[in-house]
Each structure stands twice: as structure tokens, then as C-alpha cells.
Amino acid sequence: MLIAIDACCWSNRRGFGRYTREIVNALIAVNRERANHEICLVVDQQTRSAWELPSGTAIEVASTSAQPTAAARAYGSRSIADLWRLRRAARRSGAQILYFPAVYSFYPPPGRIPSVVTLHDAIAEQHPELIFPRLRSRWAWTLKTKWALARSRTVLTVSESARSQVSETFRIDPERIVVTGEGTSDQFRPIGEPDLLRQTRRQYGIPETVPVVLYVGGLSPHKNLDGLIRALARMRDAGVTEWVMVIVGDTERESFYTCYLDLVEQCGAAGLENKVIFTGFVPDEDLVQLYNTATLLVLPSFSEGFGLPVVEAMACGLPVAASNQGSLPEVAESAALYFDPHEIDSIAATITSLLSDPKIRGELAKQGLEQARHYSWRDAAGNVLAALEAAAT
């Protein structure tokens, strides 16, 4: 069987890009060992020229006028001509099934070729005012998602929580939705190199001995970073001052609706400008070091489809404080402390508890290392491959 995979999200610097890169590489490896299907990546010319794509696969390039994920930014849109160029590229691949690792870069599949899409969550439908700055963007996303679901034989998602979201939001039979999971790569691990970690602190302007509260992810409104900053101000006012907040997230090439400038202004108004560090985008080799130098990770989102930073942090032995919404309790189970993201006092109390109690941090770090072992990109890829095989029959 020839499997064509849309790889247009490869260059995305958020979760869609990470998922696409990891799942495609793992799929290629698992397929080589288990099934030996042919795999072809369908990709736009901008991504093809800017990235080194996996070897051992065919690549079909569409001559698009703009990189698809860049064109589909919060204030942008993709041209119909580019959608049809991608469709023709998929047809040229000779695919017997077409897989979209993210609905973000969906385009109409050619002819009667069956397709499968991974819909990571239904956050855009549950919280549209936090995702889209304009009604036009909301309508375009809704049309694209409904089209993708109508055209797909099977819908994949990444957690049981996301499965319930998708089923209820789009009124899809849960039996049609397959949970494939996510994973963490081997580079996310404990690092016992103090000199390297001190160098990382200096590189990102982090004081050498102060406890670090770390956030990793997007700077979109649904991530609830304004609630986190209010919680930090409340901690400061209560006399809890021995910490620095490090926020890792793209500040320059963000594809999604961002509230970065609002957050900077909020920090200034709260007198936290010297307590909160925005790093901008951080490459993975530095990110693993930040996980290792931090005291705890906090993820205050109103909802997550999976919450990959939680698993990456746990794999590095970093204790986690997380929202009790969406998939996070499912993913971390008992290896995290939870708070209500709508209650500022709850966020502040949970962070304060972890900062002040090394025994709890040690217990969570130990549990987190064990919990992270449950997540593997190879296992996720195996689930995806099985779903593609079933959908193609």
C-alpha cells in the first residue's frame, strides 16, 4: 500500500509541527520494521527547501505561492489555488490512502482516495473567542474542520479527553475516533551537568541560584497565561518572592492568535517585569536544559488535547503543577499537582506548595519519570499505522 502523508505542518514551531515531525519519523521507522508499505510525503515547496525531510521516502512537492501554515496564520488565509496544487500533488503520489497529521493544513483529497485526519482537540470550537481574533478566521476553521471530518474514513486523536471533546462537539460516533497518543523523544531526560545548566541560565538571563517556575507552550489566550501572571502577583504580595518565572514560547513567528504584547504589558502593570522572563522560541537542545534547570513546570491552560510539555518535563524529572481541565489529569495521572485554572488562588497555592516543599517535588519527580515511560512515539506511530491500514481496506 502507498501511504501519502501531508507534511506541510513540518515547519510549524508549535505542537502541530512537533507532532508532525515526530509521528512521521516514527511511522517511517515502524513501517520499515513491521509492514513495509510505501510512504510518500506531500509537501509545499517552501518546506521542502527549508527543511531536511526524512530519507527513504518519496516526496511529492506542490508549487505553492506561500507556505501553508504561514498562510493560515490567525490573520491570514490560504489561497484556493494553493489548495488545489496540494491536491494535485497528492494525486500524483499515487496514494491509496492520504493521512493528515493535523487538520491545520488539510486540503481536499483527490478523487475517491480515502483519507484519515488527526484532530488533536476541539478547543477551537469550545473556546473560539480565545483562538480566533476575527469571525472570518473562525468561519474558515469551522468549514475546514467539518470538511476534513466529512471526508475522513477514520478520525484520530491523542487522548481519551480529546476523543470525548471531538465526539460531543462534532456529534461523531466515538467508535469512529481512534486514540493514538503522543510520545516523548529520548533527548528529554535528566541531565546531571551543573556547568551546562549554569551556562543555559546565563544564556537566557536567568539568575543562577533562584528557583525557576517554567512554562512551555504557546502564548495564545486559551493557555491562561494572564491567570498565571495574576497568580504570580498574588504570591509576591503574600511574601513568596524567591522565584523567577520563565515563559518559553514563540514571540516572533507565531502562527496562532497570540497575546504576547498584552502579557508583557500585564507584567509591567503588576510590577513583575523583573520576575518574568520571555525567552521566545527555544530549540529542543536548549529546552531539555531548561527543563533540567527549573524547579517546576506549570501548565495553566483552560484545555489541552494532550499537553506534551507535561510529558517532556516528567521525562526530565521535573515536577509538574497543572490545570485540572482537559487531558492533563489523564496524561499525568498522580504524577502532578492540579489546580482550577479559573481560580487564581488555586494556581498561586499550588505553585507555592511545590516551591516550598522539596519532599513533594522529589516524590513528583520520581512518579513523573515513571509516568513518562508510558508515552512513546513508536507506540503512537504503531497505532496510527494500524488505523491507516484499517481505513484503507
Secondary structure, 3 states (H helix, E strand, C coil): CEEEEECHHHHCCCHHHHHHHHHHHHHHHHHHHHCCCEEEEEEEHHHHHHCCCCCCCEEEEECCCCCHHHHCCCCCCCCHHHHHHHHHHHHHCCCCEEEECCHHHCCCCCCCCCEEEECCCCHHHHCHHHHCCCHHHHHHHHHHHHHHHHHEEEEEECCHHHHHHHHHHHCCCHHHEEECCCCCCCCCCCCCCHHHHHHHHHHCCCCCCCCEEEEECCCCHHHCHHHHHHHHHHHHHCCCCCCEEEEECCCCCCCCCCCHHHHHHHHHHCCCCCCEEEEECCCHHHHHHHHHHCCEEEECCCCCCCCHHHHHHHHCCCCEEEECCCCHHHHHCCCCEEECCCCHHHHHHHHHHHHHCHHHHHHHHHHHHHHHCCCCHHHHHHHHHHHHHHHHC
